[in-house]
């Protein structure tokens, strides 16, 4: 299975359920920088993305939920959720406080399910975009518990919307792609240092 939005940007997919959050955030390319369509712009694209992402999420986590259909009225709220969640990931990545309460006010609640073997699970409730939001917030919760949430980061290049999973040992990654965003920033910093030295002489 694959994460369709993440793979089109050739990004390393986040493990487990946090991959759903990353993939959702990578459905857009609002400034056209990467020349990819917004997968939440049309109903057909959104339905296709959701079907593949939901199947991958289920395969990655072992969790399943009933199929979910979207309609036209779900698209604008989904894009707003994406922007709000991206802002939170970006703020956290850049050392600013994170407040997810704006998202929680729109989420449907979750059911607690207890299996015969005693396993307790949280299951998302709701329909349409609210169900998608509930899935995402459940994965935020799970990733906070297993410490993968802090490894989901927005690229340090503020003009870039790349969201990546930092697999470095000390969680020090800053760029979605060191060769593109990282090299550009390092080159600018190097030029600035050279200009400063030339003025000091």
C-alpha positions as CSV (number, residue, x, y, z in Angstrom):
1,X,0.0,0.0,0.0
2,X,1.1,3.6,-0.5
3,X,0.5,7.1,0.8
4,X,-0.6,8.8,-2.5
5,X,0.0,12.4,-1.6
6,X,3.3,11.8,0.1
7,X,4.8,9.6,-2.6
8,X,4.1,12.1,-5.4
9,X,6.6,14.5,-3.7
10,X,9.1,11.6,-3.2
11,X,9.1,12.1,0.6
12,X,9.9,9.4,3.1
13,X,6.5,8.3,4.6
14,X,6.0,8.5,8.3
15,X,5.5,5.1,10.0
16,X,2.2,3.8,11.2
17,X,-0.8,6.1,11.7
18,X,1.2,9.3,11.7
19,X,1.6,8.6,7.9
20,X,-2.1,9.5,7.6
21,X,-1.5,13.0,9.0
22,X,1.5,13.5,6.8
23,X,-0.3,12.3,3.7
24,X,-3.3,14.5,4.4
25,X,-1.0,17.6,4.8
26,X,0.7,16.7,1.5
27,X,-2.6,16.7,-0.5
28,X,-2.1,20.4,-1.3
29,X,0.3,22.5,-3.3
30,X,-1.3,25.9,-2.8
31,X,1.4,28.0,-4.3
32,X,2.0,25.7,-7.2
33,X,5.7,25.4,-6.2
34,X,5.9,21.7,-6.8
35,X,3.5,21.7,-9.7
36,X,1.1,19.1,-8.3
37,X,-2.6,19.4,-8.2
38,X,-4.5,20.0,-4.9
39,X,-6.0,16.6,-4.2
40,X,-8.8,18.2,-2.2
41,X,-9.9,20.6,-5.0
42,X,-12.3,18.3,-6.7
43,X,-14.7,15.7,-5.4
44,X,-13.3,12.9,-7.6
45,X,-9.7,13.7,-6.5
46,X,-10.7,13.9,-2.9
47,X,-12.6,10.6,-3.0
48,X,-9.7,8.8,-4.8
49,X,-7.1,10.2,-2.3
50,X,-9.3,9.1,0.7
51,X,-9.9,5.6,-0.6
52,X,-6.2,4.9,-1.1
53,X,-5.1,6.7,2.1
54,X,-7.7,4.9,4.2
55,X,-6.7,1.5,2.9
56,X,-3.0,2.3,3.6
57,X,-3.9,3.6,7.0
58,X,-5.7,0.3,7.8
59,X,-2.8,-1.8,6.4
60,X,-0.2,0.2,8.4
61,X,-2.0,0.2,11.7
62,X,-4.2,-2.8,11.7
63,X,-7.1,-0.5,12.4
64,X,-10.2,-0.4,10.2
65,X,-13.2,1.8,9.9
66,X,-16.2,1.6,7.7
67,X,-15.8,3.2,4.3
68,X,-16.4,6.9,4.1
69,X,-17.9,8.9,1.3
70,X,-17.4,12.6,0.7
71,X,-19.6,15.1,-1.1
72,X,-19.0,18.6,-2.4
73,X,-19.8,20.3,0.9
74,X,-16.9,18.4,2.5
75,X,-14.2,19.9,0.4
76,X,-13.9,23.4,1.7
77,X,-13.9,22.3,5.4
78,X,-11.3,19.6,4.6
79,X,-9.0,22.3,3.1
80,X,-9.5,24.5,6.1
81,X,-8.6,21.6,8.4
82,X,-5.5,20.9,6.3
83,X,-4.5,24.6,6.6
84,X,-5.1,24.6,10.4
85,X,-3.3,21.3,11.0
86,X,-0.4,22.4,8.8
87,X,-0.1,25.7,10.8
88,X,0.1,23.7,14.0
89,X,2.8,21.3,12.7
90,X,4.7,24.3,11.3
91,X,4.5,26.3,14.5
92,X,5.7,23.3,16.5
93,X,8.5,22.7,14.0
94,X,9.7,26.3,14.4
95,X,9.6,26.3,18.2
96,X,6.2,28.1,18.6
97,X,3.4,27.0,20.9
98,X,1.0,24.4,19.5
99,X,-2.8,24.7,20.1
100,X,-5.0,22.1,18.5
101,X,-8.1,23.3,20.2
102,X,-9.4,25.1,17.1
103,X,-9.5,21.7,15.4
104,X,-11.0,19.8,18.3
105,X,-14.1,22.1,18.3
106,X,-15.1,20.6,14.9
107,X,-14.3,17.0,15.6
108,X,-16.9,14.4,16.3
109,X,-16.3,12.5,19.4
110,X,-14.8,9.0,19.6
111,X,-16.2,5.8,20.8
112,X,-14.4,3.5,23.2
113,X,-14.5,-0.1,22.1
114,X,-13.3,-3.0,24.3
115,X,-12.5,-6.2,22.4
116,X,-13.0,-9.7,23.9
117,X,-9.3,-9.9,24.6
118,X,-9.5,-6.8,26.7
119,X,-7.9,-4.5,24.1
120,X,-9.3,-0.9,24.4
121,X,-9.6,1.1,21.2
122,X,-10.7,4.6,20.3
123,X,-12.9,4.7,17.2
124,X,-13.7,7.9,15.3
125,X,-17.3,9.0,14.9
126,X,-19.0,11.4,12.5
127,X,-19.6,11.6,8.8
128,X,-17.8,13.3,5.9
129,X,-15.1,15.8,6.7
130,X,-15.8,15.5,10.4
131,X,-15.0,11.8,10.3
132,X,-11.7,12.5,8.5
133,X,-10.9,15.1,11.2
134,X,-11.6,12.6,13.9
135,X,-9.3,10.0,12.3
136,X,-6.6,12.6,12.1
137,X,-7.0,13.7,15.7
138,X,-7.0,10.1,16.9
139,X,-3.7,9.6,15.1
140,X,-2.3,12.8,16.6
141,X,-3.2,11.4,20.0
142,X,-1.6,8.0,19.2
143,X,1.5,9.6,17.8
144,X,1.9,11.7,20.9
145,X,1.7,8.5,23.0
146,X,4.5,6.8,21.1
147,X,6.6,9.9,20.6
148,X,6.4,10.0,16.8
149,X,4.3,13.2,16.7
150,X,7.3,15.4,17.4
151,X,9.1,13.8,14.4
152,X,6.5,15.1,12.0
153,X,7.8,18.4,10.9
154,X,7.2,21.2,8.4
155,X,10.2,22.2,6.3
156,X,12.3,25.0,7.8
157,X,12.0,26.8,4.4
158,X,8.8,28.8,5.2
159,X,8.0,29.1,1.5
160,X,7.8,25.3,1.3
161,X,4.8,23.3,2.4
162,X,6.8,20.0,2.6
163,X,5.9,17.9,5.7
164,X,8.4,15.2,6.5
165,X,9.1,12.6,9.1
166,X,12.4,13.2,10.8
167,X,14.0,9.8,11.2
168,X,17.4,11.2,12.4
169,X,18.7,9.7,15.6
170,X,18.5,13.0,17.6
171,X,15.4,14.4,15.8
172,X,17.4,17.3,14.4
173,X,16.2,17.4,10.8
174,X,15.0,20.7,9.5
175,X,14.4,20.4,5.7
176,X,12.0,18.2,3.8
177,X,14.8,17.8,1.3
178,X,18.4,18.9,2.2
179,X,19.4,19.0,-1.5
180,X,16.7,21.6,-2.4
181,X,15.5,23.6,0.6
182,X,18.6,22.9,2.7
183,X,21.2,23.8,0.1
184,X,19.4,27.0,-0.8
185,X,19.3,28.1,2.8
186,X,22.9,27.1,3.4
187,X,24.1,28.9,0.3
188,X,22.3,32.1,1.4
189,X,23.8,31.8,4.9
190,X,27.3,31.3,3.4
191,X,26.9,34.4,1.2
192,X,25.7,36.5,4.1
193,X,28.8,35.4,6.2
194,X,31.1,36.4,3.3
195,X,29.4,39.8,2.9
196,X,29.8,40.4,6.6
197,X,33.5,39.4,6.6
198,X,34.2,41.7,3.6
199,X,32.6,44.6,5.5
200,X,34.7,43.9,8.5
201,X,38.0,44.1,6.6
